[in-house]
Amino acid sequence: MTPTKEPFRELMALQDRMNRLFTGNFGREGTEQDLEAATWAPPVDIYETKDDIVVNVEVPGIAKDLISVEVKDDVLAIRGERPFEKGMTKEQYHRMERAYGKFRRSFILGTPVQIDGVRAAYKDGVLEITLPKVEAVKPRKIEISE
């Protein structure tokens, strides 16, 4: 996929936020309370290989015990929180560009996955979630006989 052209970056970001609002928070995977509790959304890359769906979530500076990953039915839900620095308040900051507070992202997978084989690893501020596909949906090369 090619990078988004600069003039459309804000429009694409707005569309992504609207899609998350309507598909990720009000359907079967979330409630209005979840939306109100979430104050920011970390950037996510999702790609597919022959065997897996891989989700990379940028969550630098967040302890892994403050992050939750859950797969239920056909939905991947990621929740967490980046707390303010100890002893600091909003009023003490001169500039605040990083997001703080709770976050929530959820995605309809659309492909059956082996829930018992889901793995999550956290390294260098990136949470990588690997969701192995069910054998029945993996592509299979069919040999042609004579």
Rosetta constraint file for C-alpha pairs under 8 A:
AtomPair CA 4 CA 8 HARMONIC 6.72 0.50
AtomPair CA 4 CA 9 HARMONIC 6.07 0.50
AtomPair CA 5 CA 9 HARMONIC 6.37 0.50
AtomPair CA 8 CA 12 HARMONIC 6.02 0.50
AtomPair CA 9 CA 13 HARMONIC 6.16 0.50
AtomPair CA 10 CA 14 HARMONIC 6.13 0.50
AtomPair CA 11 CA 15 HARMONIC 6.17 0.50
AtomPair CA 12 CA 16 HARMONIC 6.12 0.50
AtomPair CA 13 CA 17 HARMONIC 6.24 0.50
AtomPair CA 14 CA 18 HARMONIC 6.19 0.50
AtomPair CA 15 CA 19 HARMONIC 6.07 0.50
AtomPair CA 16 CA 20 HARMONIC 6.19 0.50
AtomPair CA 17 CA 21 HARMONIC 6.12 0.50
AtomPair CA 18 CA 22 HARMONIC 6.28 0.50
AtomPair CA 19 CA 23 HARMONIC 5.74 0.50
AtomPair CA 19 CA 24 HARMONIC 7.29 0.50
AtomPair CA 20 CA 24 HARMONIC 4.65 0.50
AtomPair CA 20 CA 25 HARMONIC 6.62 0.50
AtomPair CA 20 CA 105 HARMONIC 7.77 0.50
AtomPair CA 20 CA 106 HARMONIC 7.87 0.50
AtomPair CA 21 CA 25 HARMONIC 5.49 0.50
AtomPair CA 21 CA 26 HARMONIC 7.04 0.50
AtomPair CA 21 CA 35 HARMONIC 7.74 0.50
AtomPair CA 22 CA 26 HARMONIC 5.81 0.50
AtomPair CA 22 CA 27 HARMONIC 7.31 0.50
AtomPair CA 23 CA 27 HARMONIC 5.96 0.50
AtomPair CA 24 CA 29 HARMONIC 6.43 0.50
AtomPair CA 24 CA 30 HARMONIC 6.57 0.50
AtomPair CA 24 CA 105 HARMONIC 6.98 0.50
AtomPair CA 24 CA 106 HARMONIC 5.28 0.50
AtomPair CA 24 CA 107 HARMONIC 6.38 0.50
AtomPair CA 24 CA 108 HARMONIC 7.95 0.50
AtomPair CA 25 CA 29 HARMONIC 6.41 0.50
AtomPair CA 25 CA 30 HARMONIC 4.40 0.50
AtomPair CA 25 CA 31 HARMONIC 5.60 0.50
AtomPair CA 25 CA 32 HARMONIC 6.71 0.50
AtomPair CA 25 CA 34 HARMONIC 6.82 0.50
AtomPair CA 25 CA 35 HARMONIC 6.03 0.50
AtomPair CA 25 CA 106 HARMONIC 7.60 0.50
AtomPair CA 26 CA 30 HARMONIC 5.38 0.50
AtomPair CA 26 CA 31 HARMONIC 5.14 0.50
AtomPair CA 26 CA 32 HARMONIC 6.29 0.50
AtomPair CA 27 CA 31 HARMONIC 7.22 0.50
AtomPair CA 29 CA 75 HARMONIC 6.68 0.50
AtomPair CA 29 CA 77 HARMONIC 7.72 0.50
AtomPair CA 29 CA 106 HARMONIC 7.08 0.50
AtomPair CA 30 CA 34 HARMONIC 6.10 0.50
AtomPair CA 30 CA 35 HARMONIC 7.76 0.50
AtomPair CA 31 CA 35 HARMONIC 6.66 0.50
AtomPair CA 32 CA 36 HARMONIC 6.22 0.50
AtomPair CA 33 CA 37 HARMONIC 6.07 0.50
AtomPair CA 34 CA 38 HARMONIC 6.21 0.50
AtomPair CA 34 CA 104 HARMONIC 7.60 0.50
AtomPair CA 35 CA 39 HARMONIC 7.94 0.50
AtomPair CA 35 CA 104 HARMONIC 7.92 0.50
AtomPair CA 37 CA 102 HARMONIC 6.55 0.50
AtomPair CA 37 CA 103 HARMONIC 7.71 0.50
AtomPair CA 38 CA 101 HARMONIC 7.44 0.50
AtomPair CA 38 CA 102 HARMONIC 4.95 0.50
AtomPair CA 38 CA 103 HARMONIC 4.57 0.50
AtomPair CA 38 CA 104 HARMONIC 5.77 0.50
AtomPair CA 39 CA 99 HARMONIC 7.99 0.50
AtomPair CA 39 CA 100 HARMONIC 7.52 0.50
AtomPair CA 39 CA 101 HARMONIC 6.02 0.50
AtomPair CA 39 CA 102 HARMONIC 5.61 0.50
AtomPair CA 39 CA 103 HARMONIC 5.80 0.50
AtomPair CA 40 CA 99 HARMONIC 6.34 0.50
AtomPair CA 40 CA 100 HARMONIC 7.42 0.50
AtomPair CA 40 CA 101 HARMONIC 7.32 0.50
AtomPair CA 40 CA 102 HARMONIC 6.79 0.50
AtomPair CA 40 CA 103 HARMONIC 5.15 0.50
AtomPair CA 40 CA 104 HARMONIC 7.52 0.50
AtomPair CA 41 CA 103 HARMONIC 5.46 0.50
AtomPair CA 41 CA 104 HARMONIC 6.29 0.50
AtomPair CA 41 CA 105 HARMONIC 6.51 0.50
AtomPair CA 42 CA 57 HARMONIC 6.52 0.50
AtomPair CA 42 CA 58 HARMONIC 5.79 0.50
AtomPair CA 42 CA 59 HARMONIC 6.37 0.50
AtomPair CA 42 CA 103 HARMONIC 7.34 0.50
AtomPair CA 42 CA 105 HARMONIC 7.82 0.50
AtomPair CA 43 CA 57 HARMONIC 6.00 0.50
AtomPair CA 43 CA 58 HARMONIC 5.64 0.50
AtomPair CA 44 CA 55 HARMONIC 6.87 0.50
AtomPair CA 44 CA 56 HARMONIC 5.58 0.50
AtomPair CA 44 CA 57 HARMONIC 4.57 0.50
AtomPair CA 44 CA 58 HARMONIC 6.49 0.50
AtomPair CA 45 CA 55 HARMONIC 5.79 0.50
AtomPair CA 45 CA 56 HARMONIC 5.14 0.50
AtomPair CA 45 CA 57 HARMONIC 6.67 0.50
AtomPair CA 46 CA 53 HARMONIC 7.20 0.50
AtomPair CA 46 CA 54 HARMONIC 5.69 0.50
AtomPair CA 46 CA 55 HARMONIC 4.50 0.50
AtomPair CA 46 CA 56 HARMONIC 6.39 0.50
AtomPair CA 47 CA 53 HARMONIC 5.95 0.50
AtomPair CA 47 CA 54 HARMONIC 5.39 0.50
AtomPair CA 47 CA 55 HARMONIC 6.67 0.50
AtomPair CA 48 CA 52 HARMONIC 5.87 0.50
AtomPair CA 48 CA 53 HARMONIC 4.45 0.50
AtomPair CA 48 CA 54 HARMONIC 6.04 0.50
AtomPair CA 49 CA 53 HARMONIC 6.31 0.50
AtomPair CA 49 CA 54 HARMONIC 7.75 0.50
AtomPair CA 50 CA 138 HARMONIC 6.38 0.50
AtomPair CA 50 CA 139 HARMONIC 6.78 0.50
AtomPair CA 51 CA 132 HARMONIC 5.94 0.50
AtomPair CA 51 CA 133 HARMONIC 5.70 0.50
AtomPair CA 51 CA 138 HARMONIC 6.27 0.50
AtomPair CA 52 CA 130 HARMONIC 6.41 0.50
AtomPair CA 52 CA 131 HARMONIC 5.43 0.50
AtomPair CA 52 CA 132 HARMONIC 4.29 0.50
AtomPair CA 52 CA 133 HARMONIC 5.28 0.50
AtomPair CA 53 CA 130 HARMONIC 6.01 0.50
AtomPair CA 53 CA 131 HARMONIC 5.10 0.50
AtomPair CA 53 CA 132 HARMONIC 6.37 0.50
AtomPair CA 53 CA 133 HARMONIC 7.02 0.50
AtomPair CA 54 CA 128 HARMONIC 6.99 0.50
AtomPair CA 54 CA 129 HARMONIC 5.74 0.50
AtomPair CA 54 CA 130 HARMONIC 4.65 0.50
AtomPair CA 54 CA 131 HARMONIC 6.21 0.50
AtomPair CA 55 CA 127 HARMONIC 7.95 0.50
AtomPair CA 55 CA 128 HARMONIC 5.70 0.50
AtomPair CA 55 CA 129 HARMONIC 5.04 0.50
AtomPair CA 55 CA 130 HARMONIC 6.51 0.50
AtomPair CA 56 CA 126 HARMONIC 6.37 0.50
AtomPair CA 56 CA 127 HARMONIC 5.64 0.50
AtomPair CA 56 CA 128 HARMONIC 4.54 0.50
AtomPair CA 56 CA 129 HARMONIC 6.41 0.50
AtomPair CA 57 CA 126 HARMONIC 5.54 0.50
AtomPair CA 57 CA 127 HARMONIC 5.03 0.50
AtomPair CA 57 CA 128 HARMONIC 6.47 0.50
AtomPair CA 58 CA 125 HARMONIC 6.08 0.50
AtomPair CA 58 CA 126 HARMONIC 4.73 0.50
AtomPair CA 58 CA 127 HARMONIC 6.48 0.50
AtomPair CA 59 CA 125 HARMONIC 5.27 0.50
AtomPair CA 59 CA 126 HARMONIC 5.79 0.50
AtomPair CA 59 CA 127 HARMONIC 6.84 0.50
AtomPair CA 60 CA 124 HARMONIC 7.14 0.50
AtomPair CA 60 CA 125 HARMONIC 3.78 0.50
AtomPair CA 60 CA 126 HARMONIC 6.62 0.50
AtomPair CA 61 CA 82 HARMONIC 7.43 0.50
AtomPair CA 61 CA 125 HARMONIC 6.48 0.50
AtomPair CA 62 CA 66 HARMONIC 6.75 0.50
AtomPair CA 62 CA 67 HARMONIC 7.72 0.50
AtomPair CA 62 CA 81 HARMONIC 7.21 0.50
AtomPair CA 62 CA 82 HARMONIC 5.61 0.50
AtomPair CA 62 CA 125 HARMONIC 7.55 0.50
AtomPair CA 63 CA 67 HARMONIC 7.27 0.50
AtomPair CA 64 CA 122 HARMONIC 7.10 0.50
AtomPair CA 66 CA 80 HARMONIC 5.35 0.50
AtomPair CA 66 CA 81 HARMONIC 5.92 0.50
AtomPair CA 66 CA 82 HARMONIC 7.76 0.50
AtomPair CA 67 CA 78 HARMONIC 7.25 0.50
AtomPair CA 67 CA 79 HARMONIC 5.74 0.50
AtomPair CA 67 CA 80 HARMONIC 4.25 0.50
AtomPair CA 67 CA 81 HARMONIC 6.89 0.50
AtomPair CA 68 CA 77 HARMONIC 7.99 0.50
AtomPair CA 68 CA 78 HARMONIC 5.68 0.50
AtomPair CA 68 CA 79 HARMONIC 5.08 0.50
AtomPair CA 68 CA 80 HARMONIC 6.01 0.50
AtomPair CA 69 CA 76 HARMONIC 7.35 0.50
AtomPair CA 69 CA 77 HARMONIC 5.86 0.50
AtomPair CA 69 CA 78 HARMONIC 4.70 0.50
AtomPair CA 69 CA 79 HARMONIC 6.64 0.50
AtomPair CA 70 CA 76 HARMONIC 5.87 0.50
AtomPair CA 70 CA 77 HARMONIC 5.18 0.50
AtomPair CA 70 CA 78 HARMONIC 6.54 0.50
AtomPair CA 71 CA 75 HARMONIC 5.68 0.50
AtomPair CA 71 CA 76 HARMONIC 4.58 0.50
AtomPair CA 71 CA 77 HARMONIC 6.29 0.50
AtomPair CA 71 CA 115 HARMONIC 6.84 0.50
AtomPair CA 72 CA 76 HARMONIC 6.74 0.50
AtomPair CA 74 CA 108 HARMONIC 5.73 0.50
AtomPair CA 74 CA 109 HARMONIC 5.52 0.50
AtomPair CA 74 CA 110 HARMONIC 6.64 0.50
AtomPair CA 74 CA 111 HARMONIC 7.69 0.50
AtomPair CA 74 CA 112 HARMONIC 7.13 0.50
AtomPair CA 75 CA 106 HARMONIC 6.66 0.50
AtomPair CA 75 CA 107 HARMONIC 5.54 0.50
AtomPair CA 75 CA 108 HARMONIC 4.54 0.50
AtomPair CA 75 CA 109 HARMONIC 5.75 0.50
AtomPair CA 76 CA 106 HARMONIC 5.45 0.50
AtomPair CA 76 CA 107 HARMONIC 5.23 0.50
AtomPair CA 76 CA 108 HARMONIC 6.49 0.50
AtomPair CA 76 CA 109 HARMONIC 6.80 0.50
AtomPair CA 77 CA 104 HARMONIC 7.28 0.50
AtomPair CA 77 CA 105 HARMONIC 5.89 0.50
AtomPair CA 77 CA 106 HARMONIC 4.25 0.50
AtomPair CA 77 CA 107 HARMONIC 6.60 0.50
AtomPair CA 78 CA 104 HARMONIC 5.67 0.50
AtomPair CA 78 CA 105 HARMONIC 5.19 0.50
AtomPair CA 78 CA 106 HARMONIC 6.11 0.50
AtomPair CA 79 CA 102 HARMONIC 7.46 0.50
AtomPair CA 79 CA 103 HARMONIC 5.63 0.50
AtomPair CA 79 CA 104 HARMONIC 4.41 0.50
AtomPair CA 79 CA 105 HARMONIC 6.51 0.50
AtomPair CA 80 CA 102 HARMONIC 5.68 0.50
AtomPair CA 80 CA 103 HARMONIC 5.39 0.50
AtomPair CA 80 CA 104 HARMONIC 6.63 0.50
AtomPair CA 81 CA 100 HARMONIC 7.21 0.50
AtomPair CA 81 CA 101 HARMONIC 5.25 0.50
AtomPair CA 81 CA 102 HARMONIC 4.11 0.50
AtomPair CA 81 CA 103 HARMONIC 5.86 0.50
AtomPair CA 82 CA 99 HARMONIC 7.55 0.50
AtomPair CA 82 CA 100 HARMONIC 5.00 0.50
AtomPair CA 82 CA 101 HARMONIC 5.15 0.50
AtomPair CA 82 CA 102 HARMONIC 6.46 0.50
AtomPair CA 83 CA 100 HARMONIC 5.87 0.50
AtomPair CA 83 CA 101 HARMONIC 5.58 0.50
AtomPair CA 83 CA 102 HARMONIC 7.99 0.50
AtomPair CA 84 CA 88 HARMONIC 6.69 0.50
AtomPair CA 84 CA 89 HARMONIC 7.24 0.50
AtomPair CA 84 CA 100 HARMONIC 6.34 0.50
AtomPair CA 84 CA 101 HARMONIC 7.48 0.50
AtomPair CA 85 CA 89 HARMONIC 7.95 0.50
AtomPair CA 88 CA 92 HARMONIC 6.50 0.50
AtomPair CA 89 CA 93 HARMONIC 7.28 0.50
AtomPair CA 111 CA 133 HARMONIC 7.12 0.50
AtomPair CA 111 CA 137 HARMONIC 7.58 0.50
AtomPair CA 112 CA 133 HARMONIC 6.05 0.50
AtomPair CA 112 CA 134 HARMONIC 5.73 0.50
AtomPair CA 112 CA 137 HARMONIC 7.39 0.50
AtomPair CA 113 CA 131 HARMONIC 6.09 0.50
AtomPair CA 113 CA 132 HARMONIC 5.50 0.50
AtomPair CA 113 CA 133 HARMONIC 4.27 0.50
AtomPair CA 113 CA 134 HARMONIC 4.96 0.50
AtomPair CA 114 CA 118 HARMONIC 6.75 0.50
AtomPair CA 114 CA 131 HARMONIC 6.98 0.50
AtomPair CA 114 CA 132 HARMONIC 5.64 0.50
AtomPair CA 114 CA 133 HARMONIC 5.94 0.50
AtomPair CA 114 CA 134 HARMONIC 5.44 0.50
AtomPair CA 115 CA 131 HARMONIC 7.40 0.50
AtomPair CA 115 CA 132 HARMONIC 7.89 0.50
AtomPair CA 117 CA 131 HARMONIC 6.93 0.50
AtomPair CA 117 CA 132 HARMONIC 6.27 0.50
AtomPair CA 118 CA 129 HARMONIC 7.19 0.50
AtomPair CA 118 CA 130 HARMONIC 5.74 0.50
AtomPair CA 118 CA 131 HARMONIC 4.72 0.50
AtomPair CA 118 CA 132 HARMONIC 6.35 0.50
AtomPair CA 119 CA 129 HARMONIC 5.70 0.50
AtomPair CA 119 CA 130 HARMONIC 5.19 0.50
AtomPair CA 119 CA 131 HARMONIC 6.71 0.50
AtomPair CA 120 CA 127 HARMONIC 6.84 0.50
AtomPair CA 120 CA 128 HARMONIC 5.57 0.50
AtomPair CA 120 CA 129 HARMONIC 4.36 0.50
AtomPair CA 120 CA 130 HARMONIC 6.33 0.50
AtomPair CA 121 CA 127 HARMONIC 5.74 0.50
AtomPair CA 121 CA 128 HARMONIC 5.24 0.50
AtomPair CA 121 CA 129 HARMONIC 6.57 0.50
AtomPair CA 122 CA 126 HARMONIC 5.69 0.50
AtomPair CA 122 CA 127 HARMONIC 4.42 0.50
AtomPair CA 122 CA 128 HARMONIC 6.27 0.50
AtomPair CA 123 CA 127 HARMONIC 6.61 0.50
AtomPair CA 133 CA 137 HARMONIC 6.69 0.50
AtomPair CA 133 CA 138 HARMONIC 6.60 0.50
AtomPair CA 134 CA 138 HARMONIC 6.90 0.50
